[in-house]
């Protein structure tokens, strides 16, 4: 154990290095399957190098070619396991048929079985690991049948006392086939378990996604309902204000007008008969006071009615803003570029915001000129009020701009302020087309 930079580091144990090498080798084999199978084929071919039979060049060449073909069948085993296994079994069957002769007939030396026949065992393992069990069991049966035929045609099995060699051959050939199939089937079982686990995880994720989508859809539906309820509430509020304005205009305002006219007539009659009685002067004073009071009340009612819902809005937002610009204490220009009319509630909010902003320009900015522009913007309304005054406008608690922002936010609108010291000041209001 050594100390470096104030931290303790331990040297790797003696048994850790082989494990790291095996892990790296396994990772390389997974990344390069064709190269790994090529190395396996070379190794299988090398196992039979010392088994090349003596004889003519043709015999030696044929034996080497058979071993090379048998070893080469493991190269495509991952992509085509059934075809590779069938090819290896065909070569093995030829070796059993012609390379093993139980009688007096001379066997084909070049086709005698060799260590390269282990390729059949490797391919049986691959078949069991990567194909359905019915296919791998058929491959196992073929291997066991071929082993039985090979043992039956093997010369030592026909000796006087074949017990030990025969038992060894049965255990070796049958046991290797069974072991390869069991190992491959266990790998396939692990693959299937991992696959089913991944399917369960995917199903769980899909179910969770469906639940999330259902919750999102429910939330969207609830949001839509709330928006519709808010729109109805805003429209109903605007309708109530219009009704109040009409009631004031058609009711109390008419009566006060008649009162003012009547009092005016009384005043004229009293002035015509002045001097007849001592209290005539006092009566005229009272009638004049009543006349003035009635006219002042009438003016206040008109202002109240305009504050609730300006009648000029009945002709559209453009006409209402035009009246505001003409009546502004600071000269104001107006630009209106809108297509379809917004809802009455939106028109009222835009009108009152413009009136408040023009009043602020006249009171606080010291500007010589102001501009009001209204245009369509993405299905909504964009209104800009600018002036060439001193600037420095800020949102303050309880201020006029804060009240405007609250009014705009009731319909999900936005208010922006650009007012550097020295000006100019630009107030931008974005409103939806419908509340």
Number of C-alpha atoms within 10 A of each C-alpha: 8 9 9 8 5 7 7 9 10 8 7 9 7 8 8 9 11 10 11 11 11 11 12 12 13 13 11 13 14 12 11 11 16 17 14 17 20 17 14 18 21 17 13 23 24 16 15 19 15 9 16 18 17 10 11 9 9 10 17 16 15 17 23 20 14 22 29 18 16 25 27 23 25 28 22 18 22 17 12 15 23 21 15 25 25 16 18 25 23 13 20 26 18 15 22 23 17 17 20 24 18 16 11 6 8 11 17 15 19 23 25 22 23 20 16 25 21 19 25 26 22 20 29 34 28 27 31 28 26 21 15 12 16 10 13 22 16 14 24 23 13 16 22 19 13 18 21 16 15 25 22 17 18 19 14 17 19 14 11 7 10 12 11 11 14 18 12 12 18 17 13 12 19 18 14 17 24 19 14 21 26 17 16 23 24 14 17 21 15 13 14 13 12 12 12 12 12 12 12 12 12 12 12 12 12 12 12 12 12 12 12 12 12 12 12 12 12 12 12 12 12 12 12 12 12 12 15 13 12 15 17 13 13 19 18 13 13 19 15 14 16 18 14 15 22 15 14 17 17 11 11 13 20 14 14 16 15 13 16 21 15 13 20 17 14 17 19 15 12 17 14 10 10 15 11 9 8 9 10 14 14 10 16 18 12 13 19 17 13 17 21 15 13 19 17 13 16 20 13 13 18 16 12 14 21 15 13 17 24 18 15 15 17 12 9 14 21 20 14 19 24 18 11 20 21 13 13 16 15 20 16 21 15 16 15 16 11 16 8 8 15 22 15 22 21 24 23 19 17 24 19 19 22 23 18 14 21 25 16 15 27 19 12 12 20 15 20 14 16 24 18 23 17 22 16 20 14 9 12 16 23 22 21 20 22 24 27 18 21 18 21 15 20 14 14 10 9 8 10 16 21 15 16 21 17 15 18 21 14 13 20 13 19 18 19 13 16 16 19 14 12 12 18 19 24 21 19 17 22 22 25 20 21 18 22
